[in-house]
Amino acid sequence: MKIIILSISLFLSTLFAQIQDNISRGEVLFQNNCASCHNIFTKNNVGPNIKSTSFKRTKQEIRAYVTKPARVSNDFGHKEESMPTLNLSSDDVYSIVEYIDSLQRHKIWMKSPVKPLVKF
């Protein structure tokens, strides 16, 4: 029984460390690729403040928007220019999304987005 508990504890601590690594990596990538338009703490942004309660997007929606911004922006009915397409690997996008999600712990209390997730 002790071995099982020890194994589970070791597995969970390793998993938590990997999640933290992804979030830390995502923060660096966000600062280098996104922060010039998406400030976290102020409203003086070109793009939406990702920590505000008005930013109501799921991980899938954020991932889709970062990957194909013009298409998703169009699908959501935004007439203005979308953000530029960034040259990011899928691992980079995953880390950025994990970082953004870590800042949005309040969103469990928010309503769902007005428009459904864009299907690719």
C-alpha positions in Angstrom: 0.0 0.0 0.0 2.8 2.4 0.9 4.5 1.7 -2.5 1.2 2.6 -4.3 0.9 5.8 -2.4 4.5 6.7 -3.0 4.2 5.9 -6.8 1.0 8.1 -7.1 2.8 10.9 -5.2 5.8 10.7 -7.4 3.6 10.6 -10.6 1.6 13.6 -9.4 4.7 15.7 -8.4 6.3 14.9 -11.8 3.1 15.9 -13.6 2.8 19.1 -11.6 6.4 20.0 -12.4 5.8 19.5 -16.2 2.7 21.7 -16.0 4.7 24.4 -14.2 7.4 24.1 -16.8 4.9 24.6 -19.6 3.4 27.6 -17.9 6.9 29.2 -17.3 7.8 28.5 -20.9 4.5 30.0 -22.0 5.1 33.1 -20.0 8.5 33.7 -21.8 6.9 33.0 -25.2 4.0 35.3 -24.3 6.3 38.2 -23.3 8.3 37.8 -26.5 5.4 37.3 -29.0 2.2 38.6 -27.5 2.8 41.2 -24.7 3.4 44.1 -27.1 -0.4 44.0 -28.0 -1.9 42.1 -25.0 -0.9 43.7 -21.7 -2.0 41.7 -18.7 -2.6 44.4 -16.2 -3.8 47.5 -18.0 -6.4 48.4 -20.5 -4.1 50.2 -22.9 -3.8 47.3 -25.3 -4.0 46.9 -29.1 -5.6 43.5 -28.4 -7.8 42.3 -25.5 -6.4 42.1 -22.0 -6.2 38.4 -21.5 -6.7 38.6 -17.7 -10.0 40.7 -17.9 -13.3 39.1 -17.3 -14.4 40.2 -20.8 -11.9 37.8 -22.3 -14.0 34.7 -22.2 -12.3 32.0 -24.4 -11.6 28.4 -23.8 -8.2 26.8 -24.4 -9.3 25.4 -27.7 -10.5 28.8 -28.8 -7.3 30.6 -27.8 -5.3 27.9 -29.5 -7.4 28.3 -32.7 -7.1 32.0 -32.6 -3.3 32.0 -32.1 -2.9 29.4 -34.9 -5.2 31.0 -37.5 -6.1 34.5 -36.3 -7.6 35.9 -39.5 -10.0 32.9 -40.0 -11.1 32.8 -36.4 -11.5 36.6 -36.2 -13.7 36.4 -39.3 -15.7 33.5 -37.9 -16.4 35.5 -34.7 -17.7 38.4 -36.9 -14.8 40.9 -36.1 -14.6 43.4 -39.0 -11.3 45.0 -37.8 -7.9 43.5 -38.6 -7.1 40.4 -36.7 -3.8 39.9 -35.0 -0.8 38.9 -37.2 -0.1 35.2 -37.8 2.8 34.2 -35.6 5.4 31.7 -36.6 5.0 29.4 -33.5 5.4 25.7 -33.2 2.5 23.7 -31.8 4.5 23.2 -28.6 4.9 27.0 -28.4 1.2 27.6 -28.9 0.4 24.9 -26.2 2.7 26.6 -23.7 1.3 30.1 -24.4 -2.3 28.7 -24.0 -1.4 27.1 -20.7 0.1 30.3 -19.5 -3.0 32.3 -20.5 -5.2 29.7 -18.8 -3.2 30.0 -15.6 -4.0 33.7 -15.5 -7.7 33.1 -15.9 -8.7 31.0 -12.9 -11.8 33.2 -12.5 -13.3 32.0 -15.8 -15.0 29.0 -14.2 -17.5 31.5 -12.9 -18.0 33.2 -16.3 -20.7 32.5 -18.9 -19.8 30.7 -22.1 -18.6 32.8 -25.0 -21.4 34.2 -27.1 -20.3 32.4 -30.3 -19.5 28.7 -30.3 -16.0 27.4 -30.9 -14.8 27.6 -34.5 -14.4 24.1 -36.0 -11.3 23.4 -38.1 
